[in-house]
């Protein structure tokens, strides 16, 4: 007699099933549906956290090394270029440490509240630096602004606040682990 493995079974990673058990009672089904909804929300928020973290981390890397995306090759920070409009060394360091710290915190899922406050302040300052969002620059060239109010800086600021409020670092991150540390337990602001 030959033993065959079922072709659809694997021992790999499985996402939870969102299907309801047809024999479950109404209250069990409601609890199961609520649990599945919370699980789906946690995965969506964790994905948003990781993507947003990569946006900040990529900005740091591109401005540091001049990969040719937002910063031209040879114009990176290590090549003597300035990653800020100010051009002052203290502003460059503060801005770059902010990008790196926010990106790492979001990807790791730690210090979400601190990352949200720092990231919101950074995005607000960048939004104000571009104010007014004119259609044309002073030299007459198009500014590429697509909306006079709701620019991507404001969207990122709201996303950061939402991620911190939802404790998005707990799923696919180190948020739950860090929450158990004595220092974080005694000061919830560090969460």
N, C-alpha and C positions, 0 to 999 in steps of 0.2 A: 504494500500500500504506500503510495507516494503522499508526502505532506506538502501542501502548497500554501504559501502565504497569500492572504487576501491582497489583491493588487492595489486596493485603495487605503490600506492601513500602513501607517508609518509611525516610527517612534519619535519623530521630530516635533518641533514647536507647533502648538495648535492654539488658535484663537478660540475664545468661548463661543458656543453656539447661541444664536439669538432666537432660535425657534422655541416655541412654547411646547411644553409637555401637554399633550391632549388629554391625559388622564388626571392632571393636577386640578385641585380645587381652585375656585376663583381667587381666593386670597393668596394661595401659593403662586398662581400665575401672575398676580399683580406684583408680588414681591420679586418674582423671577424677572418680570419685565422691567421693574425699577432697577434691579441689580444690573441687568444687561444694558440698560440705558446709561447708568452711571459708569459702567465699564467702557462703553463706547465713547462717552464724553471724556473719560480719562485718557483713552488712547488718542483721541483727536487733539486734546489740549497738550499732551506730551509731544505729539508730532509737530504742533504749532510752536511749542517751546524749542524743540530741537532745530527746526528750520529758522526760527528767529535768532537763536544762538549762533547758527552758522552764518547768518547775514552779518552779525556784528563781528564774528571771528574772521570772516572773509574780508570785510572792510579793513580790519587790522592788518591781515597778511598782505593784501593787495597794496595798501598804502605803505607798508614797510618795505616790501621787495619790488614793487612796480611790476606786477605780472602782466600789465598791458590791458587790464579791464577798465577800471575807473582811474587808475594811475598808470601813465605811460611808462614803458620800459626805460630804465635809466633815470627816472624821476622819483624813485621810491625814497623813503625816509633814509635808508642806509646809503643811498647815493647822494645824500645832501639835500634832497627835496623836502619841502615842508608839507605835512599832511593837513595843515589847517590853513585857513585864510589869514590868520593873524601873523603867522611866520615867526613868532617868538618861541624860543626853545621851551619855556615853561608851559606854554599853551600846547605845543606839539606833544610834549611828554604827558601832560594831563589828558589830552584827547586820546592819545594812543593807549595809555593805560586803562582809560575808561572803556574803549572798544574791546580791548583784550579781556578785561575783568568781567564785563557784562556778557561777552560771548562765552567765556569759560563757565561762568556761573549758570547761564541758561542751559548750556549743553550738559553740564554735570547735574543740574537740578538742585543746586544749593544756593543759599542766600538770595532767594527769589525776591524777597521784599526789598533788600538793598539794591539788587540789580534793577528792579522796577523803578525805584526812586532815582537812581543814577541814570538809567537809560531814559526815563521820562524827562529829566532835567536836560540831558544831552540833546534829545530830540526837540525839546522846546527851544533851546538856544539855537539849534540849527535852523529851526523853522523861523525864528525871529531874525536870524542873520540873512535869510533870503527875503524878508519882508520889504516892500510889498511884492507879492507874487505877480509881477507885471508880465504882460505878454511879450514885451521886447526889452532887451538889455539896453544900457546907455549907448552902446555903439550901434544900435538899430537891429542887431541880430535877434532871432527869436529866443526867448528864454526857455522854451520847452516846458513851461508850466502848463499843466492841463487843467488845473482847478485853482481858483483864487483863494480857497479856504482850506479844503480838506486834502492837504498834501500827504505824502507818505510818512513824513515825520510825525504828524499827529496820529496816523493810523498805528504806527509802531509804538507810540507812547501808550495808546489805549490797549494794544495787545499786551504790552509789558505789565500794565496794571491788572488786566484780566488774568494773566498767567499767575501772577503772585497771589491774587485774591482766591483763585481756584486751587492753590497748592499744586500746580502742575508739575512740580519737581518730584512728586511722590511716585509717579508712574514713569518707568524707564529712566529714573534718575536716582540721585542719592539723597533726596529730600527726607524720606522716612528715616533713613539711617542717621542723618544729621540732626533730625528732630529729637532723637533719643540721647544725644550728647548732653552732658550736664550744663554746659555753657548755654546751649541753645534752649534747653528746657527752662532755664531761669530767666532768659531774655527772649521772649517770643519774637521780638523785632528782628532777630538774627535768622529767623526761619525764612 
